Amino acid sequence: GHVISHANTIPGDMKPDVDRVFFEFLNRLCSNLDMTDGKGELIHQALMPKKMQKLDESPDFRPFKFRIQAFTNAFVEELNRQGFTESVLPLKK
């Protein structure tokens, strides 16, 4: 078959590190509903009140809605902080 190459493919040797940064980022994000990107944009999108009520009834499940632009910005900022700068890991905006 054909191999499809994406501009944002992460080099294999960096993948475990980028994954680690991503999971740490997600972990922090999911325990902080007020988290913002560098511009101060909220990453979490508010859920409907009806959904919030359902959440309170379920102790083990919590859906999240992310504002994708703020999420992406904040993750790229986190990668940069961890040393994955544009020169090491070129990311298309």
Biopython code that builds the backbone (N, CA, C, O; Angstrom):
import numpy as np
from Bio.PDB.StructureBuilder import StructureBuilder

atoms = [
    (1, "GLY", "N", (0.812, -1.200, 0.000)),
    (1, "GLY", "CA", (0.000, 0.000, 0.000)),
    (1, "GLY", "C", (0.845, 1.248, 0.000)),
    (1, "GLY", "O", (2.074, 1.193, 0.058)),
    (2, "HIS", "N", (0.172, 2.365, -0.065)),
    (2, "HIS", "CA", (0.856, 3.656, -0.068)),
    (2, "HIS", "C", (1.153, 4.101, 1.353)),
    (2, "HIS", "O", (0.354, 3.892, 2.266)),
    (3, "VAL", "N", (2.304, 4.713, 1.524)),
    (3, "VAL", "CA", (2.639, 5.283, 2.826)),
    (3, "VAL", "C", (2.266, 6.757, 2.763)),
    (3, "VAL", "O", (2.731, 7.497, 1.896)),
    (4, "ILE", "N", (1.427, 7.163, 3.690)),
    (4, "ILE", "CA", (1.012, 8.563, 3.723)),
    (4, "ILE", "C", (1.885, 9.282, 4.739)),
    (4, "ILE", "O", (1.964, 8.878, 5.899)),
    (5, "SER", "N", (2.529, 10.332, 4.305)),
    (5, "SER", "CA", (3.401, 11.078, 5.208)),
    (5, "SER", "C", (2.754, 12.413, 5.537)),
    (5, "SER", "O", (2.339, 13.149, 4.641)),
    (6, "HIS", "N", (2.673, 12.716, 6.797)),
    (6, "HIS", "CA", (2.111, 13.993, 7.228)),
    (6, "HIS", "C", (3.243, 14.944, 7.562)),
    (6, "HIS", "O", (4.307, 14.516, 8.007)),
    (7, "ALA", "N", (3.022, 16.216, 7.351)),
    (7, "ALA", "CA", (4.038, 17.214, 7.671)),
    (7, "ALA", "C", (4.352, 17.196, 9.168)),
    (7, "ALA", "O", (5.459, 17.546, 9.578)),
    (8, "ASN", "N", (3.377, 16.787, 9.981)),
    (8, "ASN", "CA", (3.570, 16.817, 11.426)),
    (8, "ASN", "C", (4.029, 15.488, 12.012)),
    (8, "ASN", "O", (3.895, 15.261, 13.214)),
    (9, "THR", "N", (4.571, 14.607, 11.172)),
    (9, "THR", "CA", (5.049, 13.330, 11.686)),
    (9, "THR", "C", (6.217, 13.578, 12.629)),
    (9, "THR", "O", (7.142, 14.323, 12.309)),
    (10, "ILE", "N", (6.161, 12.948, 13.786)),
    (10, "ILE", "CA", (7.208, 13.120, 14.787)),
    (10, "ILE", "C", (8.268, 12.052, 14.554)),
    (10, "ILE", "O", (7.937, 10.872, 14.436)),
    (11, "PRO", "N", (9.539, 12.447, 14.485)),
    (11, "PRO", "CA", (10.596, 11.449, 14.305)),
    (11, "PRO", "C", (10.503, 10.365, 15.381)),
    (11, "PRO", "O", (10.264, 10.663, 16.551)),
    (12, "GLY", "N", (10.692, 9.113, 14.977)),
    (12, "GLY", "CA", (10.526, 7.970, 15.866)),
    (12, "GLY", "C", (11.265, 8.069, 17.184)),
    (12, "GLY", "O", (10.737, 7.668, 18.222)),
    (13, "ASP", "N", (12.486, 8.599, 17.158)),
    (13, "ASP", "CA", (13.263, 8.650, 18.393)),
    (13, "ASP", "C", (12.732, 9.697, 19.369)),
    (13, "ASP", "O", (13.030, 9.643, 20.562)),
    (14, "MET", "N", (11.951, 10.644, 18.869)),
    (14, "MET", "CA", (11.391, 11.688, 19.747)),
    (14, "MET", "C", (10.018, 11.317, 20.278)),
    (14, "MET", "O", (9.542, 11.885, 21.261)),
    (15, "LYS", "N", (9.385, 10.353, 19.611)),
    (15, "LYS", "CA", (7.998, 10.038, 19.928)),
    (15, "LYS", "C", (7.744, 9.735, 21.411)),
    (15, "LYS", "O", (6.802, 10.280, 21.985)),
    (16, "PRO", "N", (8.561, 8.879, 22.046)),
    (16, "PRO", "CA", (8.294, 8.590, 23.472)),
    (16, "PRO", "C", (8.338, 9.848, 24.337)),
    (16, "PRO", "O", (7.542, 9.993, 25.264)),
    (17, "ASP", "N", (9.267, 10.759, 24.036)),
    (17, "ASP", "CA", (9.373, 11.989, 24.825)),
    (17, "ASP", "C", (8.197, 12.913, 24.579)),
    (17, "ASP", "O", (7.649, 13.502, 25.511)),
    (18, "VAL", "N", (7.808, 13.037, 23.307)),
    (18, "VAL", "CA", (6.669, 13.890, 22.977)),
    (18, "VAL", "C", (5.399, 13.304, 23.594)),
    (18, "VAL", "O", (4.557, 14.044, 24.103)),
    (19, "ASP", "N", (5.260, 11.977, 23.549)),
    (19, "ASP", "CA", (4.110, 11.324, 24.192)),
    (19, "ASP", "C", (4.081, 11.631, 25.685)),
    (19, "ASP", "O", (3.031, 11.956, 26.238)),
    (20, "ARG", "N", (5.236, 11.526, 26.330)),
    (20, "ARG", "CA", (5.315, 11.783, 27.773)),
    (20, "ARG", "C", (4.863, 13.220, 28.076)),
    (20, "ARG", "O", (4.065, 13.451, 28.984)),
    (21, "VAL", "N", (5.382, 14.169, 27.307)),
    (21, "VAL", "CA", (5.001, 15.570, 27.500)),
    (21, "VAL", "C", (3.493, 15.725, 27.297)),
    (21, "VAL", "O", (2.830, 16.433, 28.056)),
    (22, "PHE", "N", (2.953, 15.058, 26.266)),
    (22, "PHE", "CA", (1.527, 15.161, 25.971)),
    (22, "PHE", "C", (0.678, 14.613, 27.115)),
    (22, "PHE", "O", (-0.301, 15.242, 27.517)),
    (23, "PHE", "N", (1.051, 13.437, 27.643)),
    (23, "PHE", "CA", (0.250, 12.847, 28.721)),
    (23, "PHE", "C", (0.350, 13.661, 30.006)),
    (23, "PHE", "O", (-0.629, 13.781, 30.743)),
    (24, "GLU", "N", (1.528, 14.221, 30.280)),
    (24, "GLU", "CA", (1.665, 15.093, 31.455)),
    (24, "GLU", "C", (0.798, 16.339, 31.279)),
    (24, "GLU", "O", (0.135, 16.792, 32.212)),
    (25, "PHE", "N", (0.821, 16.880, 30.059)),
    (25, "PHE", "CA", (0.022, 18.062, 29.732)),
    (25, "PHE", "C", (-1.472, 17.757, 29.916)),
    (25, "PHE", "O", (-2.196, 18.532, 30.540)),
    (26, "LEU", "N", (-1.924, 16.627, 29.370)),
    (26, "LEU", "CA", (-3.331, 16.236, 29.499)),
    (26, "LEU", "C", (-3.722, 16.036, 30.956)),
    (26, "LEU", "O", (-4.807, 16.433, 31.381)),
    (27, "ASN", "N", (-2.832, 15.421, 31.709)),
    (27, "ASN", "CA", (-3.076, 15.168, 33.117)),
    (27, "ASN", "C", (-3.309, 16.479, 33.871)),
    (27, "ASN", "O", (-4.250, 16.603, 34.654)),
    (28, "ARG", "N", (-2.433, 17.452, 33.617)),
    (28, "ARG", "CA", (-2.576, 18.767, 34.261)),
    (28, "ARG", "C", (-3.850, 19.453, 33.800)),
    (28, "ARG", "O", (-4.585, 20.032, 34.600)),
    (29, "LEU", "N", (-4.102, 19.378, 32.492)),
    (29, "LEU", "CA", (-5.258, 20.037, 31.904)),
    (29, "LEU", "C", (-6.561, 19.492, 32.478)),
    (29, "LEU", "O", (-7.486, 20.253, 32.765)),
    (30, "CYS", "N", (-6.630, 18.176, 32.643)),
    (30, "CYS", "CA", (-7.870, 17.555, 33.107)),
    (30, "CYS", "C", (-8.107, 17.766, 34.594)),
    (30, "CYS", "O", (-9.214, 17.531, 35.079)),
    (31, "SER", "N", (-7.100, 18.201, 35.319)),
    (31, "SER", "CA", (-7.336, 18.477, 36.736)),
    (31, "SER", "C", (-7.378, 19.978, 37.007)),
    (31, "SER", "O", (-7.416, 20.403, 38.161)),
    (32, "ASN", "N", (-7.372, 20.784, 35.936)),
    (32, "ASN", "CA", (-7.450, 22.231, 36.104)),
    (32, "ASN", "C", (-8.389, 22.824, 35.059)),
    (32, "ASN", "O", (-7.991, 23.092, 33.926)),
    (33, "LEU", "N", (-9.639, 23.024, 35.461)),
    (33, "LEU", "CA", (-10.649, 23.522, 34.520)),
    (33, "LEU", "C", (-10.429, 24.979, 34.126)),
    (33, "LEU", "O", (-11.065, 25.474, 33.195)),
    (34, "ASP", "N", (-9.527, 25.670, 34.831)),
    (34, "ASP", "CA", (-9.279, 27.086, 34.527)),
    (34, "ASP", "C", (-8.008, 27.293, 33.720)),
    (34, "ASP", "O", (-7.567, 28.429, 33.545)),
    (35, "MET", "N", (-7.414, 26.217, 33.229)),
    (35, "MET", "CA", (-6.148, 26.326, 32.508)),
    (35, "MET", "C", (-6.326, 27.132, 31.220)),
    (35, "MET", "O", (-7.322, 26.991, 30.511)),
    (36, "THR", "N", (-5.338, 27.976, 30.938)),
    (36, "THR", "CA", (-5.381, 28.813, 29.734)),
    (36, "THR", "C", (-4.112, 28.603, 28.910)),
    (36, "THR", "O", (-3.135, 28.018, 29.379)),
    (37, "ASP", "N", (-4.150, 29.093, 27.676)),
    (37, "ASP", "CA", (-2.930, 29.092, 26.868)),
    (37, "ASP", "C", (-2.153, 30.366, 27.191)),
    (37, "ASP", "O", (-2.556, 31.136, 28.063)),
    (38, "GLY", "N", (-1.052, 30.588, 26.498)),
    (38, "GLY", "CA", (-0.196, 31.735, 26.765)),
    (38, "GLY", "C", (-0.881, 33.078, 26.562)),
    (38, "GLY", "O", (-0.452, 34.090, 27.116)),
    (39, "LYS", "N", (-1.949, 33.086, 25.764)),
    (39, "LYS", "CA", (-2.678, 34.332, 25.507)),
    (39, "LYS", "C", (-3.786, 34.550, 26.522)),
    (39, "LYS", "O", (-4.499, 35.552, 26.469)),
    (40, "GLY", "N", (-3.930, 33.601, 27.455)),
    (40, "GLY", "CA", (-4.978, 33.735, 28.461)),
    (40, "GLY", "C", (-6.322, 33.170, 28.027)),
    (40, "GLY", "O", (-7.330, 33.351, 28.710)),
    (41, "GLU", "N", (-6.334, 32.476, 26.877)),
    (41, "GLU", "CA", (-7.587, 31.865, 26.405)),
    (41, "GLU", "C", (-7.854, 30.586, 27.188)),
    (41, "GLU", "O", (-6.964, 29.749, 27.340)),
    (42, "LEU", "N", (-9.078, 30.436, 27.683)),
    (42, "LEU", "CA", (-9.449, 29.202, 28.377)),
    (42, "LEU", "C", (-9.368, 28.024, 27.415)),
    (42, "LEU", "O", (-9.783, 28.127, 26.260)),
    (43, "ILE", "N", (-8.831, 26.903, 27.895)),
    (43, "ILE", "CA", (-8.733, 25.714, 27.051)),
    (43, "ILE", "C", (-10.014, 24.890, 27.146)),
    (43, "ILE", "O", (-10.479, 24.327, 26.156)),
    (44, "HIS", "N", (-10.573, 24.828, 28.348)),
    (44, "HIS", "CA", (-11.806, 24.058, 28.523)),
    (44, "HIS", "C", (-12.996, 24.847, 28.007)),
    (44, "HIS", "O", (-13.099, 26.055, 28.220)),
    (45, "GLN", "N", (-13.878, 24.159, 27.337)),
    (45, "GLN", "CA", (-15.134, 24.767, 26.915)),
    (45, "GLN", "C", (-16.167, 24.351, 27.950)),
    (45, "GLN", "O", (-16.235, 23.183, 28.333)),
    (46, "ALA", "N", (-16.961, 25.296, 28.396)),
    (46, "ALA", "CA", (-17.970, 24.994, 29.416)),
    (46, "ALA", "C", (-18.971, 23.979, 28.872)),
    (46, "ALA", "O", (-19.383, 24.052, 27.714)),
    (47, "LEU", "N", (-19.346, 23.051, 29.712)),
    (47, "LEU", "CA", (-20.367, 22.074, 29.324)),
    (47, "LEU", "C", (-21.732, 22.623, 29.710)),
    (47, "LEU", "O", (-21.840, 23.465, 30.602)),
    (48, "MET", "N", (-22.760, 22.151, 29.046)),
    (48, "MET", "CA", (-24.122, 22.595, 29.338)),
    (48, "MET", "C", (-24.505, 22.242, 30.778)),
    (48, "MET", "O", (-24.081, 21.209, 31.297)),
    (49, "PRO", "N", (-25.308, 23.097, 31.423)),
    (49, "PRO", "CA", (-25.717, 22.829, 32.812)),
    (49, "PRO", "C", (-26.313, 21.435, 33.001)),
    (49, "PRO", "O", (-26.066, 20.777, 34.011)),
    (50, "LYS", "N", (-27.110, 20.989, 32.005)),
    (50, "LYS", "CA", (-27.729, 19.668, 32.112)),
    (50, "LYS", "C", (-26.645, 18.577, 32.163)),
    (50, "LYS", "O", (-26.748, 17.614, 32.923)),
    (51, "LYS", "N", (-25.616, 18.754, 31.344)),
    (51, "LYS", "CA", (-24.497, 17.801, 31.335)),
    (51, "LYS", "C", (-23.753, 17.848, 32.661)),
    (51, "LYS", "O", (-23.354, 16.812, 33.192)),
    (52, "MET", "N", (-23.568, 19.046, 33.193)),
    (52, "MET", "CA", (-22.845, 19.213, 34.454)),
    (52, "MET", "C", (-23.563, 18.464, 35.566)),
    (52, "MET", "O", (-22.930, 17.841, 36.419)),
    (53, "GLN", "N", (-24.881, 18.529, 35.551)),
    (53, "GLN", "CA", (-25.688, 17.863, 36.576)),
    (53, "GLN", "C", (-25.477, 16.352, 36.505)),
    (53, "GLN", "O", (-25.325, 15.686, 37.530)),
    (54, "LYS", "N", (-25.469, 15.825, 35.287)),
    (54, "LYS", "CA", (-25.221, 14.393, 35.089)),
    (54, "LYS", "C", (-23.850, 13.999, 35.626)),
    (54, "LYS", "O", (-23.684, 12.929, 36.212)),
    (55, "LEU", "N", (-22.876, 14.873, 35.419)),
    (55, "LEU", "CA", (-21.508, 14.597, 35.858)),
    (55, "LEU", "C", (-21.443, 14.413, 37.354)),
    (55, "LEU", "O", (-20.753, 13.530, 37.862)),
    (56, "ASP", "N", (-22.175, 15.266, 38.052)),
    (56, "ASP", "CA", (-22.144, 15.211, 39.503)),
    (56, "ASP", "C", (-22.703, 13.887, 40.015)),
    (56, "ASP", "O", (-22.388, 13.462, 41.127)),
    (57, "GLU", "N", (-23.526, 13.245, 39.208)),
    (57, "GLU", "CA", (-24.104, 11.959, 39.604)),
    (57, "GLU", "C", (-23.143, 10.801, 39.331)),
    (57, "GLU", "O", (-23.302, 9.722, 39.901)),
    (58, "SER", "N", (-22.167, 11.010, 38.482)),
    (58, "SER", "CA", (-21.236, 9.937, 38.132)),
    (58, "SER", "C", (-19.847, 10.231, 38.684)),
    (58, "SER", "O", (-19.171, 11.147, 38.215)),
    (59, "PRO", "N", (-19.418, 9.455, 39.679)),
    (59, "PRO", "CA", (-18.135, 9.728, 40.327)),
    (59, "PRO", "C", (-16.917, 9.354, 39.489)),
    (59, "PRO", "O", (-15.827, 9.875, 39.723)),
    (60, "ASP", "N", (-17.088, 8.457, 38.513)),
    (60, "ASP", "CA", (-15.899, 7.945, 37.831)),
    (60, "ASP", "C", (-15.757, 8.361, 36.370)),
    (60, "ASP", "O", (-14.876, 7.864, 35.668)),
    (61, "PHE", "N", (-16.601, 9.254, 35.913)),
    (61, "PHE", "CA", (-16.498, 9.649, 34.514)),
    (61, "PHE", "C", (-16.657, 11.150, 34.392)),
    (61, "PHE", "O", (-17.562, 11.738, 34.983)),
    (62, "ARG", "N", (-15.774, 11.767, 33.623)),
    (62, "ARG", "CA", (-15.842, 13.208, 33.452)),
    (62, "ARG", "C", (-15.518, 13.547, 32.010)),
    (62, "ARG", "O", (-14.357, 13.463, 31.610)),
    (63, "PRO", "N", (-16.529, 13.936, 31.204)),
    (63, "PRO", "CA", (-16.206, 14.336, 29.830)),
    (63, "PRO", "C", (-15.595, 15.734, 29.813)),
    (63, "PRO", "O", (-15.876, 16.561, 30.680)),
    (64, "PHE", "N", (-14.767, 15.977, 28.824)),
    (64, "PHE", "CA", (-14.172, 17.298, 28.660)),
    (64, "PHE", "C", (-14.429, 17.772, 27.248)),
    (64, "PHE", "O", (-14.485, 16.980, 26.308)),
    (65, "LYS", "N", (-14.583, 19.070, 27.116)),
    (65, "LYS", "CA", (-14.626, 19.678, 25.792)),
    (65, "LYS", "C", (-13.502, 20.689, 25.778)),
    (65, "LYS", "O", (-13.414, 21.550, 26.654)),
    (66, "PHE", "N", (-12.640, 20.582, 24.776)),
    (66, "PHE", "CA", (-11.525, 21.515, 24.689)),
    (66, "PHE", "C", (-11.750, 22.484, 23.539)),
    (66, "PHE", "O", (-12.315, 22.125, 22.506)),
    (67, "ARG", "N", (-11.304, 23.703, 23.731)),
    (67, "ARG", "CA", (-11.283, 24.677, 22.645)),
    (67, "ARG", "C", (-9.985, 24.394, 21.908)),
    (67, "ARG", "O", (-8.897, 24.645, 22.425)),
    (68, "ILE", "N", (-10.110, 23.871, 20.703)),
    (68, "ILE", "CA", (-8.981, 23.248, 20.028)),
    (68, "ILE", "C", (-7.814, 24.210, 19.786)),
    (68, "ILE", "O", (-6.655, 23.812, 19.908)),
    (69, "GLN", "N", (-8.102, 25.467, 19.447)),
    (69, "GLN", "CA", (-7.010, 26.409, 19.181)),
    (69, "GLN", "C", (-6.206, 26.679, 20.456)),
    (69, "GLN", "O", (-4.975, 26.668, 20.436)),
    (70, "ALA", "N", (-6.910, 26.919, 21.557)),
    (70, "ALA", "CA", (-6.229, 27.173, 22.829)),
    (70, "ALA", "C", (-5.479, 25.921, 23.283)),
    (70, "ALA", "O", (-4.368, 26.011, 23.807)),
    (71, "PHE", "N", (-6.092, 24.752, 23.079)),
    (71, "PHE", "CA", (-5.464, 23.478, 23.436)),
    (71, "PHE", "C", (-4.149, 23.312, 22.673)),
    (71, "PHE", "O", (-3.113, 22.990, 23.255)),
    (72, "THR", "N", (-4.212, 23.538, 21.358)),
    (72, "THR", "CA", (-3.037, 23.386, 20.505)),
    (72, "THR", "C", (-1.948, 24.377, 20.896)),
    (72, "THR", "O", (-0.782, 24.005, 21.031)),
    (73, "ASN", "N", (-2.329, 25.645, 21.079)),
    (73, "ASN", "CA", (-1.355, 26.665, 21.482)),
    (73, "ASN", "C", (-0.656, 26.269, 22.772)),
    (73, "ASN", "O", (0.570, 26.326, 22.869)),
    (74, "ALA", "N", (-1.445, 25.866, 23.762)),
    (74, "ALA", "CA", (-0.886, 25.538, 25.069)),
    (74, "ALA", "C", (0.033, 24.323, 24.980)),
    (74, "ALA", "O", (1.059, 24.273, 25.658)),
    (75, "PHE", "N", (-0.326, 23.344, 24.152)),
    (75, "PHE", "CA", (0.528, 22.158, 24.033)),
    (75, "PHE", "C", (1.845, 22.501, 23.340)),
    (75, "PHE", "O", (2.904, 22.028, 23.751)),
    (76, "VAL", "N", (1.781, 23.323, 22.289)),
    (76, "VAL", "CA", (3.007, 23.742, 21.599)),
    (76, "VAL", "C", (3.886, 24.544, 22.560)),
    (76, "VAL", "O", (5.107, 24.389, 22.560)),
    (77, "GLU", "N", (3.262, 25.408, 23.384)),
    (77, "GLU", "CA", (4.026, 26.163, 24.386)),
    (77, "GLU", "C", (4.713, 25.203, 25.355)),
    (77, "GLU", "O", (5.869, 25.404, 25.726)),
    (78, "GLU", "N", (3.989, 24.159, 25.760)),
    (78, "GLU", "CA", (4.553, 23.167, 26.686)),
    (78, "GLU", "C", (5.718, 22.424, 26.031)),
    (78, "GLU", "O", (6.749, 22.204, 26.666)),
    (79, "LEU", "N", (5.556, 22.040, 24.767)),
    (79, "LEU", "CA", (6.656, 21.378, 24.047)),
    (79, "LEU", "C", (7.884, 22.279, 24.019)),
    (79, "LEU", "O", (9.003, 21.821, 24.252)),
    (80, "ASN", "N", (7.672, 23.561, 23.733)),
    (80, "ASN", "CA", (8.785, 24.508, 23.694)),
    (80, "ASN", "C", (9.478, 24.597, 25.048)),
    (80, "ASN", "O", (10.707, 24.613, 25.129)),
    (81, "ARG", "N", (8.668, 24.655, 26.119)),
    (81, "ARG", "CA", (9.231, 24.714, 27.475)),
    (81, "ARG", "C", (10.095, 23.496, 27.775)),
    (81, "ARG", "O", (11.089, 23.582, 28.496)),
    (82, "GLN", "N", (9.695, 22.356, 27.206)),
    (82, "GLN", "CA", (10.412, 21.104, 27.474)),
    (82, "GLN", "C", (11.582, 20.895, 26.498)),
    (82, "GLN", "O", (12.214, 19.839, 26.488)),
    (83, "GLY", "N", (11.851, 21.907, 25.692)),
    (83, "GLY", "CA", (13.013, 21.829, 24.805)),
    (83, "GLY", "C", (12.723, 21.393, 23.380)),
    (83, "GLY", "O", (13.639, 21.298, 22.564)),
    (84, "PHE", "N", (11.458, 21.126, 23.069)),
    (84, "PHE", "CA", (11.105, 20.764, 21.691)),
    (84, "PHE", "C", (10.753, 22.039, 20.945)),
    (84, "PHE", "O", (9.583, 22.338, 20.708)),
    (85, "THR", "N", (11.778, 22.779, 20.581)),
    (85, "THR", "CA", (11.546, 24.046, 19.893)),
    (85, "THR", "C", (11.337, 23.779, 18.406)),
    (85, "THR", "O", (11.513, 22.659, 17.928)),
    (86, "GLU", "N", (10.967, 24.810, 17.704)),
    (86, "GLU", "CA", (10.695, 24.746, 16.261)),
    (86, "GLU", "C", (11.861, 24.101, 15.499)),
    (86, "GLU", "O", (11.639, 23.378, 14.528)),
    (87, "SER", "N", (13.089, 24.356, 15.932)),
    (87, "SER", "CA", (14.251, 23.816, 15.210)),
    (87, "SER", "C", (14.397, 22.305, 15.412)),
    (87, "SER", "O", (14.895, 21.603, 14.532)),
    (88, "VAL", "N", (13.960, 21.809, 16.570)),
    (88, "VAL", "CA", (14.055, 20.381, 16.873)),
    (88, "VAL", "C", (12.857, 19.634, 16.297)),
    (88, "VAL", "O", (12.992, 18.552, 15.727)),
    (89, "LEU", "N", (11.688, 20.236, 16.461)),
    (89, "LEU", "CA", (10.434, 19.594, 16.073)),
    (89, "LEU", "C", (9.599, 20.613, 15.316)),
    (89, "LEU", "O", (8.767, 21.294, 15.916)),
    (90, "PRO", "N", (9.806, 20.733, 13.990)),
    (90, "PRO", "CA", (9.049, 21.731, 13.234)),
    (90, "PRO", "C", (7.567, 21.356, 13.191)),
    (90, "PRO", "O", (7.204, 20.289, 12.696)),
    (91, "LEU", "N", (6.730, 22.226, 13.704)),
    (91, "LEU", "CA", (5.291, 21.971, 13.709)),
    (91, "LEU", "C", (4.614, 22.962, 12.790)),
    (91, "LEU", "O", (4.897, 24.159, 12.834)),
    (92, "LYS", "N", (3.720, 22.460, 11.959)),
    (92, "LYS", "CA", (2.949, 23.372, 11.109)),
    (92, "LYS", "C", (1.874, 24.002, 11.960)),
    (92, "LYS", "O", (1.236, 23.333, 12.772)),
    (93, "LYS", "N", (1.680, 25.278, 11.775)),
    (93, "LYS", "CA", (0.648, 25.986, 12.543)),
    (93, "LYS", "C", (-0.696, 25.751, 11.889)),
    (93, "LYS", "O", (-1.712, 26.255, 12.368)),
]
sb = StructureBuilder()
sb.init_structure("model")
sb.init_model(0)
sb.init_chain("A")
sb.init_seg("    ")
for serial, (resi, resn, name, xyz) in enumerate(atoms, 1):
    if name == "N":
        sb.init_residue(resn, " ", resi, " ")
    sb.init_atom(name, np.array(xyz, "f"), 0.0, 1.0, " ", f" {name:<3s}", serial, name[0])
structure = sb.get_structure()
